Amino acid sequence: MIRTWLDEEWAPLEAHQQLGQAAANAYRKCRKEGQEDMGSLVLGLASELLTFNYRETFTDAFEVSNKVVEMLMMRSGVEVCCTTSADKARLERFSSQGSQQG
C-alpha cells in the first residue's frame, strides 16, 4: 500500500518498494510486540522506520507511519480526517487486488 501511495504521489521508484516492505516489516514487529492502539502504532512504526534512507522518497518516517495508520483505520470503516478521494480509491484498488490474490 505504501509503495502504491508513493508511486502515485510522486513517480514509481525502487525505493518506494523497499520502503513499503520496510513498513510492512515494522508493522508486523509492532503488532507482535503488542502495540494495538493507533497512537502506539504510529510511534512504533516511526521509530522502526527512522533508519530507512528516505533521500529518494520525498517523505519521512512519521509521514509513512501516519499513512499506514490512516489506511488501517479506513479499512476498518473509521472516518479519517484529511484523507482524499485518491486515498479511498487507492485503498479500494489495493483491497480488491488482495482479495483476488488470496
PESUL-V694219 format. One record per pair of residues at least 12 apart in sequence whose ideal C-beta (glycine too) atoms are under 7 Angstrom apart, sorted by the first residue. I is the first residue (numbers start at 0). J is the second residue. D is the distance in whole Angstrom. If there is no record, write none. Layout:
i=[I	I]
j=[J	J]
d=[D	D]
//
This chain:
i=[0	0	1	1	1	1	1	1	2	2	2	3	3	4	4	5	5	5	7	9	12	14	14	15	18	18	18	21	21	22	22	22	22	25	25	25	26	26	28	29	29	29	37	37	40	41	41	41	44	44	45	45	45	48	48	48	69	70	73	74]
j=[70	93	18	19	22	63	66	67	15	16	19	89	93	66	89	18	56	58	89	57	55	55	56	56	51	56	63	48	51	44	48	63	67	44	47	48	44	67	47	43	44	47	68	72	68	64	65	68	64	67	60	61	64	60	63	64	82	90	90	90]
d=[6	5	6	4	5	6	7	7	5	5	3	6	6	6	6	7	6	7	7	5	6	4	5	6	6	6	7	6	5	7	7	6	6	5	4	6	6	6	6	4	6	7	5	7	6	5	6	5	4	6	4	5	4	4	6	6	6	6	5	7]
//
